[in-house]
Amino acid sequence: MKHASLALLIACSSLVASHSLAAQGGPDCSPAAGLSFICGLQNPEDIVHILPANVLLTSGMAPGAGLTLVSPQSKRVDKLYGPGVANARHDRARFASCPGPLDPKQALLHGLAVRPAANGRYTVYATNHGGRESVEVFELNVGGPAGIAGNRSVTWIGCVLLPPKLAANSVAAFSDGTLVATVLFMPGKTFEDAFAFRNTGIVLQWTPGTPAFVELKGTELVANNGIETSSDDREFYVASTTMRRIYAFSRAKPGAGPLRFAQLKDFGPDNVRRMTRAPGDKADDRLITAGLVDDEPACGGRPKNEEGIRCPMGYAVTTIDPKTMAVTEIARGPRTPSFTGTAMAAVVGNELWLGSFYANRLAYRTLK
């Protein structure tokens, strides 16, 4: 870890520091604890299910890990952005304040947001900690139906830099291109603050045509982590990891503080996202979140500091009704050295896919 903000952000995906991949079972890719794996990825922290192509986009929380596309049916893996594969076309009209393309060798991509764009393509927003603290923007082409026809590609098109001394954890986009991003630790805040349930973070906002992110007063929480927008653009939702909560905020009046929250039973939510649905399906605005079951007896109970979060823990996945904040658990699993650091989940048919800020693999299992 080269500097403090990078150390914090690698740690803060679910409040844990990055470790050697050898700790995650090394080259052994055999099933374990009810999970099967796709190995060879680098800390695939966030995972987004993209329909109708039915593909999974993952980030990589290791220098040069970049962006990877996975086909759930065939288990095909395509590295779309990283050293040796890094198309760039700076959209200066939209991102005039961006100094230039990201160095793919340094790219350390964290939270993701994906929005439909023109010509059947997508705009991808990714928080980055490699070389600069920023939200990097890409154009994604996932190919034809089921992601098996046509060319798959990613092209870097711009960035929005973070204010000095701040680093973004997760990002979400409204339909007009406005971005909201979480900061887990403001300057002077620590892991001990988060575990003592003292506010540590905030939400930032960037509006197209403006030069920089600004702080949204009233969004200060304990360990601001994942973030998502509502389908009608009227609200956004923020995960507070150590409080085990997902908070709803008004986009028009974030300064009024949270509107309501969902209380999770025994795990700290990491990323949060709206459930995906195929065109024509009945509207489903439920949120999905995943994270670590943090009161692990083998780890001495709930963590109290940074050292306490290095211990392997089990995972849990829930959906949340954003209107009522009712919580429904859909999966959980035990601790295993083969896969820990669960940060996000995606439901693909009858399969559950799990991303990790810590492992060298994605995990998947059948939903019961």
C-alpha positions in Angstrom: 0.0 0.0 0.0 1.8 3.1 -1.3 -0.1 5.8 0.6 -2.8 6.2 3.2 -5.8 6.8 0.9 -5.0 3.7 -1.1 -4.7 1.7 2.0 -8.0 2.9 3.3 -9.8 2.2 0.1 -8.5 -1.2 -0.5 -9.5 -1.9 3.1 -12.9 -0.2 3.0 -14.7 -2.2 0.4 -15.9 -4.2 3.4 -13.5 -2.7 5.8 -10.6 -5.0 5.2 -7.0 -4.6 4.0 -5.9 -6.4 0.8 -3.8 -9.5 1.3 -1.9 -12.1 -0.6 -4.0 -14.1 -3.0 -2.2 -17.2 -1.8 -4.3 -16.9 1.4 -7.3 -17.6 -0.7 -6.5 -21.2 -1.6 -3.7 -20.5 -4.0 -4.1 -22.2 -7.4 -6.7 -24.7 -6.1 -9.9 -23.9 -7.9 -11.9 -26.9 -6.7 -15.4 -26.4 -5.2 -15.6 -25.6 -1.5 -18.3 -24.9 1.1 -21.1 -25.2 -1.6 -19.4 -22.8 -4.0 -17.8 -23.3 -7.4 -15.3 -20.8 -8.7 -13.9 -19.0 -11.8 -10.3 -18.4 -10.9 -7.5 -16.2 -12.2 -9.2 -12.9 -11.5 -7.7 -10.2 -9.3 -9.9 -9.1 -6.4 -13.2 -8.9 -8.4 -14.8 -6.6 -5.8 -17.9 -5.4 -7.6 -20.0 -7.5 -10.0 -22.8 -6.2 -12.2 -25.3 -8.3 -14.1 -26.1 -6.8 -17.5 -29.2 -7.7 -19.4 -30.3 -8.6 -22.1 -26.8 -9.8 -23.0 -26.7 -11.8 -19.7 -23.1 -11.1 -18.8 -21.3 -10.1 -15.6 -19.0 -7.2 -15.5 -16.4 -7.2 -12.6 -13.9 -4.7 -11.3 -10.4 -5.5 -10.1 -9.0 -4.2 -6.8 -5.4 -4.8 -7.7 -3.1 -2.7 -9.9 -3.7 -3.5 -13.6 -6.7 -5.8 -12.8 -9.0 -3.6 -14.8 -12.4 -4.7 -16.1 -13.5 -8.3 -16.9 -16.6 -9.7 -18.6 -17.9 -13.2 -17.6 -20.6 -15.2 -19.4 -22.5 -17.1 -16.6 -23.7 -19.9 -19.0 -20.4 -20.7 -20.7 -18.1 -19.5 -17.9 -16.2 -17.6 -20.6 -14.0 -14.8 -19.3 -12.8 -11.8 -21.3 -10.3 -9.2 -20.0 -11.6 -6.0 -21.5 -9.4 -3.3 -19.9 -5.9 -3.6 -18.5 -2.3 -3.7 -19.6 -2.2 -4.6 -23.3 -5.9 -4.0 -23.8 -6.8 -0.4 -23.1 -8.6 1.5 -25.8 -9.0 5.3 -25.1 -11.0 8.1 -26.6 -11.3 11.2 -24.5 -14.8 12.7 -24.6 -13.6 16.2 -23.8 -17.1 17.7 -24.2 -18.4 15.6 -21.3 -15.2 15.3 -19.2 -13.3 18.6 -19.8 -11.7 18.6 -16.4 -10.2 15.1 -16.8 -6.4 15.4 -17.4 -6.2 12.4 -19.7 -6.5 8.6 -20.0 -5.9 6.3 -17.0 -2.7 4.3 -17.0 -4.0 0.7 -17.3 -1.0 -0.6 -15.4 -2.0 1.4 -12.4 -5.8 1.1 -12.7 -7.2 -0.2 -9.4 -10.9 -0.3 -10.0 -13.4 -0.7 -7.1 -17.1 0.1 -7.2 -19.0 0.0 -10.5 -22.1 1.6 -11.9 -23.5 0.7 -15.4 -26.0 2.8 -17.4 -27.5 2.1 -20.9 -26.0 4.3 -23.6 -26.6 4.9 -27.3 -26.4 2.1 -30.0 -27.0 -0.7 -27.5 -23.9 0.1 -25.5 -23.3 1.0 -21.9 -21.6 3.7 -19.9 -19.5 2.2 -17.0 -18.4 4.3 -14.0 -15.7 2.9 -11.8 -14.0 4.3 -8.7 -10.3 4.2 -9.1 -7.3 4.4 -6.7 -4.4 3.7 -9.0 -2.3 6.7 -10.1 -5.1 9.1 -9.1 -8.2 9.1 -6.9 -11.1 9.3 -9.4 -14.2 8.0 -11.0 -13.2 6.6 -14.4 -15.7 6.4 -17.3 -15.8 3.8 -20.0 -17.9 2.8 -23.0 -18.8 -0.9 -22.9 -19.8 -3.1 -25.9 -21.0 -6.5 -24.6 -21.6 -8.0 -28.1 -24.8 -9.7 -29.3 -27.5 -11.7 -27.5 -26.2 -13.6 -24.5 -22.9 -11.9 -25.0 -21.6 -14.5 -27.5 -21.8 -12.7 -30.8 -20.0 -9.6 -32.0 -17.1 -7.9 -30.4 -16.7 -7.3 -26.7 -14.8 -4.2 -25.9 -14.3 -1.3 -23.4 -13.1 2.1 -24.3 -12.0 4.7 -21.7 -13.7 8.0 -22.4 -13.1 10.3 -19.3 -12.9 10.8 -15.6 -13.9 13.0 -12.7 -11.2 13.5 -10.1 -11.9 13.4 -6.4 -11.2 16.4 -4.1 -7.8 16.4 -2.5 -7.3 13.9 0.4 -10.6 12.0 -0.5 -11.1 8.6 -2.1 -14.3 7.2 -3.4 -15.5 3.8 -2.4 -18.7 3.2 -4.6 -20.4 5.2 -7.3 -23.9 5.4 -8.8 -25.4 7.4 -11.7 -28.7 9.1 -12.2 -30.3 9.0 -15.6 -29.1 12.5 -16.4 -25.5 11.6 -15.8 -25.2 13.1 -12.3 -22.9 10.9 -10.1 -23.1 10.2 -6.4 -20.1 8.5 -4.7 -19.4 7.5 -1.2 -16.3 8.3 0.9 -15.8 5.8 3.7 -13.2 7.8 5.7 -13.0 11.5 5.7 -9.6 12.9 6.8 -8.9 12.2 10.4 -11.4 9.3 10.7 -10.3 5.8 11.4 -11.4 2.1 11.6 -11.8 2.5 15.3 -14.3 5.3 14.7 -16.3 3.1 12.4 -16.3 0.2 14.8 -17.3 2.6 17.6 -20.3 3.7 15.4 -19.1 7.2 15.0 -19.7 8.9 11.6 -16.7 8.5 9.3 -17.9 9.2 5.7 -20.1 11.2 3.4 -21.7 11.2 -0.1 -20.2 13.3 -2.9 -22.1 14.5 -6.0 -20.9 15.5 -9.5 -23.2 17.2 -12.0 -22.3 17.1 -15.7 -20.8 20.5 -16.8 -19.3 21.2 -13.4 -15.6 20.7 -12.7 -15.6 18.7 -9.5 -17.4 16.6 -6.9 -19.0 18.5 -4.0 -20.0 17.2 -0.5 -23.7 16.5 0.2 -24.1 17.7 3.8 -26.6 15.5 5.7 -25.2 12.3 4.3 -22.6 11.7 7.0 -22.9 8.1 8.1 -20.9 5.4 9.9 -18.7 3.7 7.2 -20.4 5.0 4.0 -19.9 2.1 1.5 -22.2 1.0 -1.4 -24.5 3.4 -3.1 -27.4 3.1 -5.6 -30.0 5.4 -7.2 -33.8 4.7 -7.4 -35.4 3.9 -10.8 -37.3 7.2 -10.7 -34.2 9.3 -9.8 -35.9 10.7 -6.7 -33.8 8.8 -4.1 -30.5 7.2 -3.5 -29.5 4.4 -1.1 -26.3 4.2 1.0 -24.8 1.2 2.8 -23.5 1.8 6.3 -21.3 -1.3 6.9 -20.7 -1.4 10.6 -24.2 -0.2 11.4 -25.5 -3.1 9.2 -27.9 -0.7 7.5 -29.0 0.6 4.1 -30.3 4.2 4.3 -32.6 6.0 1.8 -32.0 9.7 1.0 -34.0 12.2 -1.0 -32.1 13.4 -4.0 -33.8 16.8 -3.8 -33.2 17.2 0.0 -30.2 15.1 1.1 -29.4 17.6 3.8 -32.5 16.6 5.6 -30.8 13.3 6.5 -32.0 9.8 5.9 -35.6 9.2 5.1 -35.6 5.6 6.4 -33.4 2.6 6.7 -33.3 -1.2 6.5 -31.7 -3.0 9.4 -29.8 -6.1 8.6 -29.5 -8.9 11.2 -25.9 -10.0 11.4 -23.8 -8.8 8.4 -22.3 -5.6 7.2 -23.6 -4.6 3.7 -20.9 -3.8 1.2 -22.1 -2.8 -2.2 -25.8 -2.3 -3.0 -27.6 -2.4 -6.4 -31.1 -2.6 -7.9 -32.0 -6.1 -9.1 -31.7 -6.5 -12.9 -34.6 -7.5 -15.0 -35.1 -8.4 -18.7 -37.0 -6.0 -21.0 -40.8 -6.6 -20.6 -40.5 -8.2 -17.2 -42.6 -6.9 -14.3 -40.9 -4.0 -12.7 -38.6 -5.0 -9.8 -37.0 -2.2 -7.9 -35.7 -4.4 -5.1 -32.2 -3.7 -3.9 -29.7 -6.5 -3.5 -26.7 -6.3 -1.1 -24.1 -8.7 0.2 -21.4 -8.7 2.8 -19.6 -10.5 5.6 -21.2 -12.1 8.6 -19.1 -10.1 11.0 -19.8 -11.7 14.4 -17.6 -14.7 13.7 -16.7 -16.8 16.8 -13.6 -18.1 15.2 -12.5 -14.4 14.8 -13.3 -13.4 18.3 -16.7 -11.8 17.6 -17.3 -8.5 15.9 -14.1 -6.6 14.9 -12.9 -3.6 16.9 -10.1 -2.4 14.7 -8.4 -3.0 11.3 -6.6 -6.2 12.5 -9.9 -7.8 13.5 -11.3 -7.6 10.0 -8.5 -9.7 8.5 -10.1 -12.9 9.7 -12.1 -15.0 7.2 -15.8 -14.7 7.7 -19.0 -16.2 6.1 -21.3 -14.3 3.8 -25.0 -13.3 3.6 -27.1 -11.9 0.7 -30.4 -10.1 1.1 -32.9 -8.2 -1.0 -34.6 -5.0 0.2 -37.9 -3.3 -0.7 -36.8 0.3 -1.0 -40.2 1.6 -0.2 -40.8 -0.3 3.0 -37.2 -1.3 3.7 -38.3 -4.9 4.4 -35.4 -7.3 4.2 -35.5 -10.8 2.7 -32.5 -13.1 3.0 -31.8 -15.1 -0.1 -28.5 -16.8 0.7 -25.8 -17.3 3.2 -22.7 -19.4 3.6 -20.0 -20.4 6.1 -16.5 -19.2 6.3 -14.0 -20.9 4.1 -10.3 -20.2 3.2 -11.2 -20.7 -0.5 -13.4 -17.6 -0.7 -13.8 -14.7 1.7 -14.2 -11.0 1.4 -17.7 -11.2 -0.2 -18.6 -7.7 -1.4 -21.4 -8.1 -3.9 -23.9 -10.6 -5.3 -25.8 -11.0 -8.6 -28.7 -13.3 -9.3 -28.6 -14.9 -12.7 -31.5 -17.3 -13.3 -31.2 -19.8 -10.5 -27.6 -19.1 -9.8 -26.0 -16.7 -7.3 -22.7 -15.1 -8.2 -20.4 -13.5 -5.6 -17.7 -10.9 -6.0 -14.8 -10.5 -3.5 -12.4 -7.7 -2.6 -9.9 -10.3 -1.3 -10.0 -13.4 -3.5 -8.5 -14.4 -6.8 -11.8 -15.7 -8.1 -15.5 -15.3 -8.5 -17.8 -17.7 -6.8 -21.2 -19.1 -7.8 -23.8 -21.5 -6.5 -27.3 -22.6 -7.1 -30.0 -20.7 -5.3 -32.2 -23.0 -3.2 
